[in-house]
Structures are given as structure tokens and as C-alpha cells.
């Protein structure tokens, strides 16, 4: 850990840093397990030049999820957007997942979604990965899903030359059909927003815990579709969810529709290798 980060943590927390151990922070950030002189341990994430507001909005997102009191998220202990920028959370030391982990996760996620949100969108913008995510509220889900999710990522991919004009034209066809494809109207759910297996942890009791959200009010099938995209969630998670909060008819046919957003995000984050997956998902609808 660099001396500047150590000094910033001590200044913000008012406690001396006793030890700091580097952890895997992924391709975007650096991460540390930090032991304080008072015996508390923290998880600290930092970046030398993060997008403005990234750590602050992550912290706000965790607090927004915690309001529902449905599933554990780590407590935010400190956040700084100045140089060095960092976010400090309580350290979750995972234990072996208990026998009812999947069932608890499914039911807890249903409770989180059912807690709801004030609108489709949010009163501030945030990030998904390192990409900006606009959350301008909309009156209906169809307009929000197109204007704030699909279209911005599609435009970015086209501008970068990652997606062809032919595929862009197919999205125009999807736009025309979208209101009929999205299924019955539902109130906005409180979404994690980036719910892949890497953002699911177990805590010290072996219970589920969610990290690194990209929150907003949206259709609950968005989280469920993301969970199915890259795996890491057992079938009991989905069946327990359905028992607690049954899905509307046709949900199985909408999975690929709702996977289009994370797939476009992956195109823009990681390149054209994901374009074929976008085109396959599109082919189910247009």
C-alpha cells in the first residue's frame, strides 16, 4: 500500500493502519485487507484515476440496497473521491456456505426486489464496471430500458466500430417491438444491477451477501437474467425466488431480451468477442 493511501485512511478513520495485505482487485482497481490498530479489519478498494464519482456512487448503492433490510451488504466505513480515491468497507471473512444458502439467497433477492423503488431509474447516475450508467427516471419500463440501457451502450459500441450498421438496424426493429416483448407491467423493483457470480459472497456465517452493485429501479427480471448469463447460481436460487415472488407468464422467453444490456456492456468493456452473443440474443426477437 502506498504511503499516501495509508495516510488518507488514517486521517479519514482516525485510527492507525497496523497492516495492509494486497488482494486481487480485478482489472480495474487495487484492493487491500487492512488491519487497524484498534483491531478492526477493512476491505479497501482504490484506483489511481477512477471515473469521477465512481466510489461515491458505489457506496450510495450499497446503502440503498441496505435500506430494504432483505440481504446483507457490507457496511461502508469511509469513501474518498480525492487523490488517493478509495472506498473502505467492513471486511467479510467468508465461511463455508450453509445448507440453505441457495434458498435464502432466492428468498432474500425476492424481498429486495419487492421492496421496490420510487421510479424506473434513480435520482443519480452511477457506473457499471468502469462505464457510465445513466439513470434518468422514466414513466414506463419500456422507455427506460431503451433510452437508458440499450441505446447508450449500442451507440457507444457503434461509435467504437465494434458493432456493424446491420446489427444496429436490427436494434431499430427491436425498438419497434419492445413494448410488446417486455411482458406485463410491473412496479419498479430495487435492483442490484450487476448481479453476476463474482458479486455474490458468503459472510462469516455462511449466509449470502452482495457486493459491488450498479443499482437502479427497474424490472426484476433484469437481475435474474444477469444471474443466468454467466452462471454461478444454482437452480434452487431461482425456484426459491419463484416461490416467494412468482414471475409473470412468459418470463423464460424474456431472459435473452434482458441479457442484451449486460452483453452490450461486455462488448464495450472487453471488445468484439461478445458481439456474436449479442446477435444470438437478438435473433430470438427480430
PyMOL commands that set and color helices and strands:
alter all, ss='L'
color gray80, all
select helices_A, chain A and resi 3-13+54-66+101-115+141-159+165-181+197-199+221-230+235-244+251-270+272-282
alter helices_A, ss='H'
color red, helices_A
select strands_A, chain A and resi 17-23+30-36+41-47+72-73+76-80+85-90+126-128+131-133+189-191+200-202+208-210+216-218
alter strands_A, ss='S'
color yellow, strands_A
deselect
rebuild
show_as cartoon
